[in-house]
Amino acid sequence: MAPTLPPAEPEPRSEQEVLARFQERRQAIAALAGRLGELEAEAAEHALVEKALAPMEAGRRCYRMVGDVLVERTVGEVLPAVRRNREGLEGVVGALSRQLEERQRELSAFAARYKISVGAGGGGAPAPPPPPPPSAAAAGKGPAGVLAGA
């Protein structure tokens, strides 16, 4: 059975209200997809840092950004924290992915219920593309936020 509208949401009274709700849902999906992209990029950065630190000696000095403060630590202290953060990010990415899929199913059900069709040239304004992740430029530059010294 197809998902239905949430029970707390009253029926739209006009075509304009139906379209407005449809656009709101599309914008919410686009925002969620943008946030998901940011978190995926951050998890990828953590994986790069983990990969760079893994072969290093545990006693080797490194520097890590914590908020706006650069702190000196050892690889042995930083590597487990980076792993935990990456694993946590991957968990959040998974949860957001499931939430995004559910919202997309709800949008499809809403569109089918009110016979809204979105084609290549009609049916309303297309959803804006998600913004590029702010860390996308840094992702190609290697491990960000950690500097290992000799």
Secondary structure by P-SEA (a helix, b strand, c coil): ccccccccccccccaaaaaaaaaaaaaaaaaaaaaaaaaaaaaaaaaaaaaaaccccccbbbbbbcccbbbbbcccccaaaaaaaaaaaaaaaaaaaaaaaaaaaaaaaaaaaacccccccccccccccccccccccccccccccccccc
